[in-house]
Amino acid sequence: MEHSTNDKREQEIVFSRAIKTGKRIYYLDVKRTRTDDLFLAITESKKRVTGTDENVQVTFEKHKIFLYREDFEKFTVALQDVIDFVRQALPEDEVKLAPTDITDEPTDKEEETPRSKFDFHMDFDM
């Protein structure tokens, strides 16, 4: 069965960031809908190894969430509330972090900005 152009465009990734953290990789993909609107697809991919030395099988367990533009503001406010709660409940010096690798190059704006373990900012201008 042949897919229409609109079906293929729904899968189009127009911007992406990948964050590698130990056994997990988080993908933040901006995709285009059939009506040319943009949305955010957040994917957690976790490596699973099963079997023994001779019969090792590697699979990836994936979980997705789709966030549409009309929900960005509410999502951002709630996420910031949760992050603030964690910051207050667990001081930064008590946090044990796994090494993280963000695969995209930072923008000019990000290069000069020092980052703490808890830095978070989302700005969705519409």
C-alpha distance (Angstrom), angle and dihedral (degrees) to the residues before:
residue distance angle dihedral
M1 . . .
E2 3.79 . .
H3 3.81 119.7 .
S4 3.77 119.1 -132.7
T5 3.79 121.8 -122.2
N6 3.83 89.8 -107.1
D7 3.82 91.9 55.8
K8 3.80 90.6 52.6
R9 3.82 92.8 47.0
E10 3.81 89.9 55.2
Q11 3.81 87.5 65.0
E12 3.82 94.8 45.9
I13 3.81 113.3 123.2
V14 3.80 109.9 -149.5
F15 3.83 97.7 176.6
S16 3.78 132.5 8.3
R17 3.78 144.2 -179.6
A18 3.81 126.7 -172.3
I19 3.80 123.2 -158.4
K20 3.81 116.5 -163.1
T21 3.82 115.1 -156.5
G22 3.79 115.7 168.7
K23 3.81 109.1 -71.9
R24 3.81 93.1 -4.0
I25 3.77 134.1 73.7
Y26 3.78 121.1 -166.2
Y27 3.80 117.8 -155.4
L28 3.80 120.2 -160.1
D29 3.80 105.4 -167.3
V30 3.78 126.9 178.1
K31 3.79 107.3 -150.2
R32 3.79 135.1 -176.2
T33 3.81 123.1 -122.3
R34 3.80 125.8 -142.9
T35 3.80 88.4 -96.0
D36 3.84 92.0 53.2
D37 3.80 93.8 -106.9
L38 3.80 118.5 135.8
F39 3.80 127.7 -125.2
L40 3.79 137.3 174.4
A41 3.80 121.2 -113.1
I42 3.82 112.3 -164.7
T43 3.81 114.2 -165.9
E44 3.80 129.1 -175.1
S45 3.80 111.6 -159.9
K46 3.80 116.8 -170.0
K47 3.79 123.7 -171.9
R48 3.82 115.2 -129.0
V49 3.80 121.4 -167.1
T50 3.80 118.3 -167.1
G51 3.80 134.6 171.0
T52 3.78 133.3 35.8
D53 3.80 132.8 -66.2
E54 3.81 94.7 -76.6
N55 3.81 96.6 36.2
V56 3.79 102.2 39.1
Q57 3.77 114.7 156.8
V58 3.78 123.0 -168.7
T59 3.79 119.9 -159.6
F60 3.77 134.3 165.5
E61 3.79 122.0 -131.2
K62 3.80 110.7 -151.2
H63 3.78 131.8 -164.4
K64 3.80 122.7 -175.0
I65 3.75 138.1 -165.8
F66 3.79 124.3 -173.5
L67 3.78 118.1 -150.2
Y68 3.79 118.1 -167.2
R69 3.77 124.4 -151.9
E70 3.81 94.7 -111.9
D71 3.83 88.5 60.0
F72 3.83 98.4 46.8
E73 3.82 95.9 96.3
K74 3.82 96.0 49.5
F75 3.80 91.6 43.2
T76 3.81 92.2 48.9
V77 3.82 93.1 49.9
A78 3.81 92.8 48.3
L79 3.81 93.1 45.1
Q80 3.81 91.3 50.0
D81 3.84 89.9 49.5
V82 3.81 90.7 53.0
I83 3.82 93.1 46.3
D84 3.83 90.7 49.2
F85 3.81 89.5 50.8
V86 3.82 91.7 52.1
R87 3.81 91.3 47.2
Q88 3.80 90.4 54.1
A89 3.80 95.2 42.2
L90 3.82 95.1 47.1
P91 3.80 116.8 30.3
E92 3.79 115.7 -136.6
D93 3.81 94.3 -111.5
E94 3.84 89.9 59.6
V95 3.79 95.0 54.0
K96 3.80 118.3 104.6
L97 3.78 107.8 -156.5
A98 3.78 130.1 -165.5
P99 3.80 116.3 -132.9
T100 3.78 111.1 -86.8
D101 3.77 129.8 -158.0
I102 3.79 121.0 -167.6
T103 3.78 105.7 -161.6
D104 3.80 100.1 -154.5
E105 3.78 121.6 81.4
P106 3.81 112.7 -109.4
T107 3.77 118.4 -106.7
D108 3.81 119.4 -111.6
K109 3.80 88.2 -98.5
E110 3.82 92.2 55.1
E111 3.83 98.0 46.2
E112 3.79 97.0 75.3
T113 3.80 96.9 37.8
P114 3.81 114.7 98.3
R115 3.80 112.6 -136.8
S116 3.76 128.7 -143.9
K117 3.77 124.0 -157.8
F118 3.79 89.1 -98.4
D119 3.81 102.2 41.1
F120 3.74 111.5 139.7
H121 3.76 132.0 160.9
M122 3.78 131.6 160.8
D123 3.77 122.1 -179.9
F124 3.78 117.3 -179.3
D125 3.77 108.8 -176.4
M126 3.77 110.9 -174.0
